[in-house]
Each structure stands twice: as C-alpha cells, then as structure tokens.
Amino acid sequence: MIATARALLALALLAVFYALVAAMVLLWAAFLVAALWTAGTPEATTPPTTVVTACAAFAPIVFGMVWAVIRTARPAAPRADAVTVTRRGAPELWRTVEELALDVGTRPPGHIKLTAEVNASVTEDAPLLGLAPGRRVLYLGLPLLAGLSPAELRAVLAHELGHFSGRHSRFGAVAHRGAAGLVAARQAIQDASAANDLVRLYAGVPLLLLGLYTHVFRWLTRPVRRRQELEADREAARVAGPGAIADALRSTAALEAAWQEFLAYFLAPMRRATGRIPDDPFRAFAHMVEAPELREPMAALRARAVERPADPDDAHPALAVRLERLSRLPAREPGREPSEQLSVHPRYAVELGRVLLSGPDAGTRVPWRDWLTELAEHRATRILTPLAKAVRGVEKTERMGWMKAEPDGEPERLTIHRVLRLLDGGRRMPLARALNARLPEGERMPRGDQPAQDPLAPLAEALAVLIGAQLVAQGTAYWAMNWTGPSILVPPDGIAPETIRTWADTAVRLPGQTQRLGLHLAALGVDERAPLPFTGPAGNTKARQVSIAPGATGPARRRITAVRALALTVLLGLTGLTFVLWVNRDEPSYPGTPVTRWNDRYQPGGGTAPGPTPFPTYQRPTFPVWPTPPAYHLPSGSVPSIHIAPVIPRPTP
C-alpha cells in the first residue's frame, strides 16, 4: 500500500513538473508578445532591447526544458553504444533467454543488444510514459560473458527477465524517464550557463529548485525500485537457485572493478604510449580475469563488494542486503548445472570494440593476442627510457664520455656496455640516484622494494630488463604477461627465470663482478655493444603527445555550441523583428487639428466630401492667434479746439 502511494505521488510530481514547464513556456511567450506589441506602439521612442535580450537569454533554458519533456514522453531512442545480436550470430544465447523467459512466465525480449558495460538491463520502449506495452530489449554487457560462469550468467538473465514477469518495466519506465527528464532539464540550465554569461547570473536559483525537486522525486521512487530488485532476485533464485544468483552478484561487482582496472591501467597507457589497441578488447579482458595470478585479487574483490554501501542514486539495494534476503530462501533442488558456455560470434566483439574505442586518435588495431605480447614487452621495458636518460646524464656530469652523434643525428643508443662501464668506474650510486629521480612517482618497484629503502634495487632491475630485451631482440627469449606486476622474462632453455636477475643484481652491488656478467652474456651470444633496435613498442622512444588537461567531452562541447547558436539566433531574430515593428509604427499626433490625408480641402478629393480620397492631402499649417492690442482715445475737452477757417486765404475773384 505504501509502495502504491509512493508511486502515485511520484506520478503526481512528474505531472506537476510538466505543468511547470508548460507555465514557464507560456510566461516566456507572454513576455515575448508584450515586447513585440510594445515595439509597434506609437509611443515607443526606442526598441525594447532589455526585454528582447532577456527573452533571448531565457530561450536556451526554455527550449532545453521542453526538449527534456519531449524526451521523457516518448520511447527512448536506440543506444548508439550497443550492438544488436541476431539469432544466427548467437543461437545458444537466444535459446537460453527464451527458455528462461518461459520459466519465469513472460514473453521473451524482441532484441538482444551487447554493451561494453559490466551490467545487464531490460527496457520496454513503450509510449505514454511506459503505461502502454511496447518493444522489449535486453541489454547484456559483453564483459559479463567473458567473466561469469554459465550458471552465474543464467542467474543474471533470469533476474532481468524477472522484471518483465513482475511488470516492473511500467513503473520503472516512468521513474527512469522522470529522473532522466529532471537530469536533462538541469543539464540544459548548466549548458546555458556555460554558454551565456547572462544566464549564469540567474541560473543558480532554478538549478537549486530543480535539484531539490529531483531529490524528492528520487526519494519517492527509490524504495519502490529497490523493492522490485528484490522481487527480481527471488524470481531468479526460483529458476536458477539462490546460490547461483548470490555468486553472480558477487562476481559482477568484482568484474566491474576489474574492468575499470583493465581500461585505466592496461588499455589506456598502452594506447597513449604506442598508439596500438586490440581489435577485441573483451577477449584480452577475459585473458586477464582467467590468469592464475588474479585468483586471489578477484576473491578479495568479491569479499570487499559485500562491504560496499548502496549508492543513494542507485535503484539497487546494497549487496549485503540482497545476499541476506537470498540466504533466507530455500535452496534449489540439486540438478544438472549448466556447463555450456554462452558465446557470441567474434564479429560482435570486434564491432563493439570499435564503438568503445572510436575517434580519429583511437589508435592502430592489432590482433588481441599480438597486443597482449606487445603489452607484456611494453610493461617490461618501460624502465629502459629513464635508464637511458640517467646513463647520459651521469656520463655528462662525470665527464666519462660525451654523447656521440650518429649519422642520423640521434644520440647514442643505450647498450649494456655503457651501463657496465659506469659500474666499473664506481658510478653506481650516482647512476642509481639519477635513475630513481626519473622513475614515475609512486611506481611500484619489483619485490615490493622502494627506491628510498634500497636505492640499488631499481638499477639492478633495469639492468636485468636491458639484458632480457637483448635476448628477446635476438629471438632466444620472450616476455610473459604478468597482470599483477612487471612482465616475466622467459629465458632460453636451461636457464631459470631468476638467473638473469641474480646476475644483474650481483654486478650492481658487488664491485668487480661486471666481468663475470660479461662472460655469462657472451655464453648466451649477447653483444654488450649492440644497441636496442627501435622497432616495436619497446624501442619507440617518441611518446605520443596526449593532453591530460581536464576539458569538456565531445557531446558536452556540442551541446554548449548548440546553446550558443540558439541564443544568438533568437537574439538576432527578435532584434530584427522588433526593429522592423518600431520603424513602421504610427507617428504620434499633436494638439489641434490632426494632419491627415483625408481632411485637406485644398487637395483633389480632400475636405469633407464623402468617399475615399485618392490622393494624400495635407492641411495648411496653422499659426497661433495673437491678441489685438487695445485702442487709446484722447479725452474730449482736454485740448482746446482751434478754428483755422479765418486764417485760410480766400480765393481771388
């Protein structure tokens, strides 16, 4: 009952989120319409640039929120990092999935896709937020096929199909898409903030509110989804047995840690140093997890996985809780355990490897067995580069010999003779200190010895590697991969692997033993003065230039560029539209008779005559009426009257 109430409340929150997005869109549109209407009024003296700029700044957020709602309301697009497996390419896998679907009482998925993750999941790409039935897809991580036993893999598949039988995909789709929509909305605001300084000023409050909303939504949906995981565990235990599903959970946690170690400490360094990658990295990973030296570390990873707490954002309960629930279930009746290893056609692994390692600087693809050989050689001989720099530095400092130039302009190559010459000259400690200073920080030395405790140990190890590289170059020895330490030299027949290391250690630590080492090397046919060839990854002294500065990923850069383009487009479009409306607005009228083209009686058709005027007319300008000044009259009687008739001469008759 509580789970149902939580689910309904989560749906209500999702509906409120959609309503808030719709309200935000309407508010943004209202501001935009008001700005355009204001620009066209006669009273507007200047275009409303402030409102236009604000609308353009809010446009990336509005469009990002709308796009987040559209993404969650429709079925998810097919994953670009997955490879579809056909029935012909993996008949055993398809047959096992269909049998397990029949056992759990559900219809099998319509598609099986391989991923590069140490995980398995099911989706039902249904419309209407997952409330209607749709296409079922099973995603299976290829590292699981490489590292799980047949019984453990069947238990994992039964667990995923148990989500279908329990109808978990309906609510799971709603919860997943709702959380994805909220995350996408936050990402839209963050991208807009990164692309626009104006958005960054007010993006803090929306991000805070959206983060709180996401936290509440996940708090409501997390218990329901974790209960569904426990129900799927019980269904898998009924079909495959509680012991098998418990072992599968422990092995999956250990494989996830091992896969990350393989990518970070083997694949990536080899790719940076030599530019070479395996065509099938999953077969190389399978070779690693099956190595005898990794049995104890893998067992330790399985034990530590039980102590790991649950991630607050993860829908899966803690592993300890799941194992405790499985221990309560009755054991399965003993029967025939599956022994057939599920496999897929190698072309799928190669195709998925191209998806995993893509890009223009992905590197040169080589067969995975050859890549393992090159990896062993690279891990063994990487100490030779700092050794060569140390030898040149000591020779220059001690003035025992200057660097010579070969015809091609390169410095003199490293040889066994140059190292022995420094040892004979009593320069073992300066050479050891120079080598220790050039070793990578924190690099683990052989036998657990650190340079600060035993400064001569790295020098002895480097001399042994140099001798081994000469034996490998002449074809009498080879390097064997060791996943927990430096590669192991397999010397010629009749010589123990530790013999050459003992020779080098004795020559470094005891004065006068270099001549005896020279006799041993001569017996093996090794020329002390022969330089190492520059062929292969060991001899490649020019490391690839790889930037390690943190930066935005390709998708993030594309999103930020799209946000900038959207904001600029909206800004230019709104600015142009408001300017056109402002220029074509009506002029304001002044007091008095308005000047129009309809009341000028001095123009043809003007005046008050009925009917439209065919020609524009204008009224004559009017002037202000000035007041008439008052007239002044002299008062009567104030001036005596004068009669001038008597004084006018009469005319002569």
C-alpha positions in Angstrom: 0.0 0.0 0.0 2.8 2.4 0.9 4.6 1.5 -2.3 1.5 2.2 -4.3 1.1 5.6 -2.6 4.7 6.5 -3.4 4.3 5.5 -7.0 1.1 7.7 -7.3 2.8 10.6 -5.6 5.8 10.2 -7.9 3.5 10.3 -10.9 1.8 13.4 -9.5 5.2 15.1 -9.1 6.1 14.3 -12.7 2.8 15.8 -13.8 3.5 18.9 -11.8 6.9 19.2 -13.4 5.3 19.0 -16.9 2.8 21.7 -15.8 5.6 23.9 -14.5 7.4 23.6 -17.8 4.2 24.5 -19.7 3.7 27.5 -17.4 7.2 28.6 -18.0 6.8 28.4 -21.7 3.6 30.4 -21.6 5.2 33.1 -19.4 8.1 33.3 -21.8 5.8 33.6 -24.8 3.8 36.3 -23.0 6.9 38.4 -22.4 7.9 37.9 -26.0 4.4 39.0 -27.3 4.4 42.0 -24.9 7.8 43.1 -26.2 6.8 42.9 -29.8 3.5 44.7 -29.1 5.4 47.5 -27.2 7.8 47.9 -30.1 4.9 48.7 -32.5 3.0 51.3 -30.4 3.3 54.9 -31.5 4.5 55.9 -28.0 7.7 53.8 -28.3 10.7 56.0 -28.6 13.3 53.2 -28.6 13.2 49.5 -29.3 12.7 47.3 -26.1 16.2 45.9 -26.2 16.2 44.9 -22.5 13.1 42.7 -22.9 14.5 41.2 -26.1 17.8 40.4 -24.5 16.1 38.8 -21.5 13.9 36.6 -23.8 16.9 35.6 -25.9 18.8 34.7 -22.7 15.9 32.6 -21.4 15.4 30.9 -24.7 18.0 28.1 -24.2 16.6 27.2 -20.8 13.0 27.2 -22.2 13.9 25.1 -25.2 16.0 22.8 -23.1 13.2 22.2 -20.6 10.8 21.5 -23.5 13.2 19.1 -25.1 13.6 17.3 -21.7 9.8 16.8 -21.5 9.7 15.5 -25.1 12.5 13.0 -24.4 10.7 11.6 -21.4 7.3 11.5 -23.0 8.4 9.3 -25.9 10.1 6.0 -26.2 13.9 6.1 -25.8 16.0 6.1 -28.9 18.2 3.0 -29.5 21.5 3.3 -27.8 24.4 4.2 -30.0 26.9 2.3 -28.0 25.1 -1.1 -28.3 25.4 -3.8 -31.0 22.4 -5.9 -31.9 22.8 -9.7 -31.8 20.9 -11.8 -34.2 19.7 -15.4 -33.7 22.2 -16.7 -36.2 25.1 -14.9 -34.5 24.3 -16.2 -31.0 22.0 -19.2 -31.1 22.9 -20.5 -27.7 22.3 -17.1 -26.1 18.9 -16.7 -27.8 17.8 -20.2 -26.8 18.8 -19.7 -23.2 16.9 -16.4 -23.0 13.8 -17.9 -24.5 13.9 -20.9 -22.1 14.4 -18.6 -19.1 11.5 -16.4 -20.2 9.3 -19.4 -20.3 10.4 -20.4 -16.8 9.6 -17.0 -15.3 6.3 -16.8 -17.2 6.8 -13.8 -19.5 7.3 -13.3 -23.2 11.0 -13.0 -24.4 12.5 -9.8 -25.5 12.4 -8.8 -29.1 16.0 -7.7 -29.3 19.3 -8.6 -27.5 22.0 -6.0 -27.6 25.6 -6.1 -26.4 27.2 -3.2 -24.5 30.7 -2.5 -23.1 29.4 -2.2 -19.5 29.6 -4.7 -16.7 25.9 -4.7 -16.4 22.7 -6.2 -17.7 19.3 -4.5 -18.0 15.9 -4.7 -19.7 13.8 -1.9 -21.2 10.4 -1.7 -22.6 10.3 1.2 -25.0 6.6 1.9 -24.5 4.7 5.1 -25.3 2.6 7.1 -22.9 5.4 7.2 -20.3 5.6 3.4 -20.3 2.0 2.9 -19.4 1.3 1.0 -22.7 3.1 -2.2 -23.8 5.9 -1.8 -26.2 9.1 -3.3 -27.6 11.3 -5.2 -25.1 15.1 -5.1 -25.3 17.6 -7.0 -23.3 21.0 -5.2 -22.8 23.8 -7.6 -21.9 27.4 -6.4 -21.1 30.0 -8.3 -23.0 32.4 -8.3 -20.0 29.8 -10.5 -18.2 30.0 -13.1 -21.0 33.8 -13.0 -20.6 33.9 -13.3 -16.8 30.8 -15.1 -15.5 30.3 -18.9 -15.3 27.4 -20.4 -17.2 25.3 -20.8 -14.0 26.0 -17.2 -12.9 25.2 -15.9 -16.4 21.8 -17.8 -16.4 21.0 -16.3 -13.0 21.7 -12.8 -14.3 19.5 -13.3 -17.3 16.7 -14.8 -15.1 16.9 -11.7 -12.8 16.5 -9.3 -15.8 13.6 -11.4 -17.2 12.0 -11.4 -13.7 11.5 -7.6 -14.1 9.2 -8.4 -17.1 7.3 -11.1 -15.3 6.7 -8.8 -12.3 5.6 -5.9 -14.7 8.3 -3.7 -13.2 9.1 -2.1 -16.5 5.9 0.0 -16.4 6.8 1.9 -13.2 10.5 1.6 -14.0 10.0 3.4 -17.3 8.1 6.2 -15.6 10.6 6.5 -12.8 13.6 6.3 -15.2 12.2 8.7 -17.7 11.1 11.1 -15.0 14.5 11.2 -13.4 16.1 11.4 -16.9 13.9 14.4 -17.7 14.8 16.2 -14.5 18.5 15.5 -15.1 18.2 16.7 -18.7 16.5 19.9 -17.5 19.3 20.5 -15.1 21.8 19.8 -17.8 20.1 22.3 -20.1 20.4 25.0 -17.5 24.1 24.2 -16.9 24.9 24.2 -20.6 23.1 27.5 -21.0 25.1 28.9 -18.0 28.4 27.7 -19.6 27.5 29.2 -23.0 25.9 32.6 -21.8 27.3 34.9 -19.1 23.8 36.5 -18.7 22.2 33.2 -17.9 24.9 32.5 -15.4 23.6 35.5 -13.3 20.2 34.0 -12.6 20.8 30.2 -13.1 21.6 29.5 -9.5 18.0 29.6 -8.2 16.5 27.4 -11.0 19.3 24.9 -10.5 18.7 24.8 -6.8 15.0 24.4 -7.1 15.3 21.7 -9.8 17.9 19.9 -7.7 15.5 19.8 -4.7 12.7 18.6 -7.0 14.9 15.8 -8.4 15.9 14.8 -4.9 12.3 14.5 -3.7 11.4 12.5 -6.9 14.2 10.0 -6.4 13.4 9.8 -2.7 9.9 8.7 -3.6 10.8 6.3 -6.4 13.9 4.7 -4.9 12.2 2.4 -2.3 9.8 1.2 -5.0 12.5 0.4 -7.4 14.7 -1.3 -4.8 11.7 -3.5 -3.8 11.4 -4.5 -7.4 15.1 -5.5 -7.5 14.5 -7.8 -4.5 11.5 -9.3 -6.2 13.5 -10.0 -9.3 16.2 -11.7 -7.1 13.5 -14.0 -5.7 12.3 -14.9 -9.2 15.9 -15.6 -10.4 16.5 -17.7 -7.2 13.4 -19.8 -8.0 14.6 -20.5 -11.5 18.4 -20.7 -11.2 18.9 -21.1 -7.4 19.7 -18.7 -4.6 23.4 -19.8 -4.6 23.8 -19.0 -8.3 22.3 -15.5 -8.1 24.4 -14.8 -5.0 27.6 -15.8 -6.7 26.5 -13.8 -9.8 26.1 -10.7 -7.7 29.5 -11.0 -6.1 31.2 -11.8 -9.4 29.5 -8.9 -11.1 30.8 -6.5 -8.5 34.3 -7.9 -8.8 34.2 -7.8 -12.6 33.2 -4.2 -12.6 36.2 -3.3 -10.6 38.5 -5.5 -12.8 37.1 -4.0 -16.0 37.9 -0.4 -14.8 41.4 -1.5 -13.8 41.9 -3.1 -17.3 40.8 0.1 -19.0 42.7 2.5 -16.8 46.0 0.7 -16.2 46.5 -1.5 -19.3 44.5 -0.3 -22.2 44.8 3.4 -21.8 48.5 3.6 -21.0 49.3 1.3 -23.9 47.2 3.4 -26.2 48.9 6.6 -25.1 52.5 5.2 -25.3 52.3 3.2 -28.5 49.1 4.1 -30.3 48.1 0.4 -30.6 44.8 -1.1 -29.3 43.4 -4.7 -29.5 40.8 -5.5 -32.1 38.9 -7.4 -29.4 39.5 -5.8 -26.0 36.9 -8.2 -24.4 39.0 -11.3 -25.2 42.0 -9.6 -23.8 40.0 -8.8 -20.6 38.9 -12.5 -20.4 42.6 -13.5 -20.6 43.2 -11.2 -17.7 40.4 -12.4 -15.4 41.4 -16.1 -16.1 45.1 -15.5 -15.2 46.3 -17.6 -12.2 47.9 -14.6 -10.5 44.5 -12.8 -10.3 42.6 -15.6 -8.5 43.4 -14.1 -5.0 42.8 -10.5 -6.0 39.5 -11.4 -7.6 38.5 -13.3 -4.4 39.4 -10.2 -2.4 37.3 -8.0 -4.7 34.3 -10.3 -4.2 34.7 -10.1 -0.4 35.1 -6.3 -0.4 32.0 -5.9 -2.6 29.8 -7.1 0.3 31.0 -4.2 2.4 30.3 -1.5 -0.1 27.2 0.6 0.8 24.5 1.3 -1.6 24.7 4.4 -3.8 22.0 6.9 -2.9 21.1 7.4 -6.6 21.2 3.7 -7.4 18.0 1.8 -7.7 19.7 -1.4 -6.5 19.9 -2.1 -2.7 23.2 -2.8 -1.0 24.8 -6.1 -1.9 24.8 -7.2 1.7 21.0 -6.7 1.9 20.4 -8.7 -1.3 22.6 -11.5 -0.1 20.9 -11.6 3.3 17.5 -11.8 1.6 18.7 -14.6 -0.7 20.1 -16.6 2.3 16.5 -16.9 3.7 15.2 -18.6 0.5 15.1 -22.4 0.3 17.9 -24.0 -1.6 17.1 -25.3 -5.1 16.8 -29.0 -5.6 20.0 -30.4 -6.9 20.0 -30.9 -10.6 22.2 -30.7 -13.6 24.1 -27.5 -13.6 24.6 -25.8 -17.0 28.1 -26.3 -18.3 27.7 -24.9 -21.8 29.4 -21.5 -22.1 27.3 -18.9 -23.8 29.2 -17.1 -26.5 28.6 -14.8 -29.5 30.2 -14.6 -32.8 33.6 -12.8 -32.6 32.5 -10.2 -35.1 30.2 -8.7 -32.5 33.0 -8.2 -30.1 35.1 -6.6 -32.8 32.3 -4.3 -33.7 31.7 -3.4 -30.1 35.4 -2.8 -29.7 35.2 -0.2 -32.5 32.3 1.5 -30.7 34.3 1.5 -27.4 37.5 2.8 -28.9 36.4 5.2 -31.6 37.6 8.6 -32.9 40.3 9.8 -35.1 43.0 9.1 -32.5 41.7 5.7 -31.5 45.0 4.0 -32.5 46.1 1.2 -34.7 44.1 -2.0 -34.2 46.1 -5.2 -33.9 45.0 -8.8 -33.1 44.4 -9.1 -29.5 47.0 -11.9 -28.9 49.7 -9.7 -30.6 48.5 -6.8 -28.5 49.0 -8.8 -25.3 52.5 -9.7 -26.4 53.3 -6.0 -27.1 51.7 -5.1 -23.8 54.0 -7.5 -21.9 57.0 -6.1 -23.7 56.0 -2.5 -23.0 55.4 -3.1 -19.3 58.7 -4.8 -19.0 60.9 -2.4 -21.0 59.3 0.9 -19.9 62.1 1.3 -17.3 64.7 1.5 -20.1 63.7 5.0 -21.1 64.6 6.6 -17.7 67.7 4.3 -17.6 68.9 5.7 -20.9 68.4 9.3 -19.7 70.2 8.5 -16.4 73.1 7.0 -18.2 73.5 10.0 -20.5 73.2 12.4 -17.5 75.8 10.6 -15.4 78.2 10.4 -18.4 77.9 14.1 -19.0 78.2 15.1 -15.3 81.1 12.8 -14.5 82.8 13.6 -17.8 83.4 10.0 -18.5 82.2 10.3 -22.1 80.2 12.8 -24.1 77.1 12.0 -26.1 78.1 11.0 -29.6 76.1 11.8 -32.6 75.1 9.1 -35.1 74.8 9.9 -38.8 71.0 10.4 -38.4 71.5 13.0 -35.7 70.1 10.9 -32.8 72.1 10.4 -29.6 74.0 7.3 -28.9 71.6 4.4 -28.1 71.6 2.5 -24.8 73.8 -0.5 -24.6 74.8 -2.9 -21.8 78.4 -1.8 -22.3 77.6 1.8 -21.3 76.0 0.7 -18.1 78.8 -1.7 -17.2 81.3 1.0 -17.9 79.7 3.3 -15.3 79.6 0.4 -12.8 83.3 -0.3 -13.3 84.1 3.3 -12.9 82.5 3.4 -9.4 79.5 5.4 -10.5 76.8 3.0 -9.3 75.4 5.3 -6.7 75.2 8.4 -9.0 73.6 6.3 -11.6 71.1 4.8 -9.2 70.1 8.2 -7.8 69.7 9.6 -11.4 67.5 6.6 -12.3 65.4 6.9 -9.2 64.8 10.6 -9.8 63.5 9.8 -13.3 61.1 7.0 -12.4 57.4 7.8 -12.3 56.1 9.0 -9.0 54.6 6.2 -7.0 55.6 3.4 -9.4 55.8 0.1 -7.6 59.1 -1.5 -7.8 59.7 -5.2 -8.1 59.7 -7.4 -5.0 58.0 -4.6 -3.1 61.2 -2.6 -2.6 61.0 1.2 -2.8 63.9 3.4 -4.1 64.1 5.2 -0.7 64.7 1.9 1.1 67.0 0.2 -1.4 68.4 2.7 -4.0 70.2 0.0 -6.0 67.2 -2.2 -6.5 65.7 -0.2 -9.4 69.2 -0.1 -11.1 69.5 -3.9 -10.8 66.0 -4.4 -12.2 66.7 -2.1 -15.1 70.0 -3.9 -16.0 68.1 -7.3 -15.9 65.4 -5.8 -18.2 68.1 -4.5 -20.6 69.7 -7.9 -20.8 66.3 -9.5 -21.3 65.5 -7.0 -24.1 68.6 -8.1 -25.9 67.7 -11.7 -25.6 64.2 -11.0 -26.9 65.7 -9.0 -29.8 67.8 -11.9 -30.9 64.9 -14.3 -30.6 66.1 -16.6 -27.8 63.6 -15.3 -25.1 60.2 -13.7 -24.8 58.2 -11.7 -22.3 55.3 -13.3 -20.5 52.4 -11.1 -19.3 52.0 -10.7 -15.6 48.8 -8.8 -14.6 49.9 -8.1 -11.0 53.5 -6.8 -11.6 56.2 -6.4 -14.3 56.3 -8.8 -17.1 58.3 -12.0 -16.6 61.2 -12.9 -18.9 61.2 -16.4 -20.2 64.9 -17.1 -20.9 66.4 -19.7 -23.2 66.2 -23.3 -22.3 68.4 -24.4 -19.4 68.3 -21.0 -17.6 65.9 -20.3 -14.7 63.9 -17.1 -14.9 65.6 -15.7 -11.8 69.1 -16.4 -13.0 69.5 -13.3 -15.2 68.0 -11.1 -12.4 70.6 -12.6 -10.0 73.5 -11.9 -12.4 72.4 -8.2 -12.8 71.9 -7.8 -9.0 75.4 -9.2 -8.3 77.0 -6.9 -10.9 75.3 -3.8 -9.5 76.0 -4.5 -5.8 79.5 -6.1 -5.8 82.4 -4.3 -7.4 84.4 -6.3 -9.9 81.5 -8.6 -10.9 80.9 -6.9 -14.2 83.5 -9.1 -16.0 81.7 -12.3 -14.8 78.4 -10.9 -16.1 80.1 -10.2 -19.4 81.2 -13.9 -19.6 77.7 -15.1 -19.0 76.3 -12.8 -21.7 79.0 -14.0 -24.1 78.0 -17.5 -23.5 74.4 -16.6 -24.3 75.5 -14.9 -27.5 74.6 -11.3 -26.4 76.8 -8.5 -27.7 77.3 -5.9 -25.0 77.8 -3.1 -27.5 74.8 -3.9 -29.6 72.1 -1.1 -29.3 68.5 -2.0 -28.9 66.5 -1.7 -32.1 63.9 0.9 -32.4 61.3 -1.5 -33.8 58.2 -2.3 -31.8 56.7 -0.6 -28.8 59.8 -1.1 -26.6 62.0 0.8 -29.0 59.6 3.6 -29.7 61.3 6.4 -27.9 58.9 9.1 -29.2 55.9 9.0 -27.0 52.5 10.2 -28.3 51.5 13.6 -27.2 48.3 13.2 -25.2 46.7 16.1 -23.3 45.7 15.3 -19.8 44.2 18.7 -19.1 40.6 18.4 -18.0 38.1 19.6 -20.5 34.6 19.2 -21.8 33.7 16.0 -23.6 32.6 15.9 -27.2 28.9 15.7 -26.5 29.2 18.5 -23.9 31.0 20.7 -26.3 28.4 20.1 -29.0 25.6 20.9 -26.5 27.3 24.1 -25.5 27.8 25.1 -29.1 24.1 24.4 -29.9 23.1 26.5 -26.9 25.2 29.4 -28.1 23.8 29.1 -31.6 20.2 29.0 -30.3 20.7 32.1 -28.1 22.3 34.0 -30.9 19.7 33.1 -33.4 16.8 34.1 -31.1 18.6 37.3 -30.2 19.2 38.3 -33.8 15.7 37.3 -34.9 13.9 39.1 -32.1 16.1 42.2 -32.5 15.4 42.3 -36.3 11.6 41.8 -35.8 11.3 44.5 -33.0 13.3 46.9 -35.1 11.0 46.5 -38.1 8.0 47.0 -35.9 9.5 50.0 -34.3 10.4 51.6 -37.6 7.0 51.1 -39.1 5.0 52.3 -36.1 2.4 55.3 -36.5 3.7 58.8 -35.6 2.1 60.4 -32.6 -0.5 63.2 -33.2 -0.1 66.8 -31.7 -2.8 69.1 -30.2 -5.0 70.9 -32.6 -6.5 69.6 -35.9 -4.6 66.4 -36.8 -2.7 66.4 -40.0 -4.2 63.6 -42.1 -4.6 62.9 -45.8 -8.4 62.9 -45.5 -9.2 66.5 -44.4 -7.1 68.7 -46.7 -9.7 70.7 -48.7 -7.0 72.2 -50.9 -6.2 68.8 -52.4 -8.3 67.0 -55.0 -10.8 64.9 -53.3 -9.9 66.3 -49.9 -12.1 68.1 -47.3 -15.3 66.8 -46.0 -16.6 65.3 -49.3 -17.9 61.8 -48.8 -15.9 58.9 -50.2 -12.3 58.0 -50.1 -9.6 60.5 -51.2 -7.5 59.1 -54.0 -4.5 61.3 -53.2 -2.9 62.0 -49.9 -3.6 65.6 -48.8 -2.2 67.7 -46.0 -3.7 70.6 -44.1 -2.2 74.1 -44.3 -0.2 74.9 -41.3 -2.0 76.9 -38.6 -0.5 79.7 -36.6 -1.4 80.9 -33.2 -3.9 83.9 -33.0 -2.2 86.8 -31.3 -4.5 89.2 -29.2 -5.5 92.6 -30.7 -3.8 95.5 -28.8 -6.3 97.9 -27.2 -7.0 101.3 -28.9 -6.4 104.6 -27.0 -8.6 107.8 -27.4 -7.8 111.3 -26.1 -10.5 112.6 -23.7 -12.7 115.4 -25.1 -12.1 118.9 -23.6 -8.6 118.2 -22.5 -7.3 120.1 -25.6 -8.9 123.5 -26.8 -10.3 123.4 -30.2 -8.7 125.6 -32.9 -10.6 127.2 -35.8 -8.4 127.8 -38.7 -11.1 128.9 -41.3 -10.4 132.7 -40.7 -6.8 132.3 -41.4 -7.2 130.5 -44.7 -6.9 133.0 -47.6 -9.9 133.3 -49.8 -9.6 132.7 -53.4 -9.4 135.9 -55.7 -12.5 136.5 -57.8 
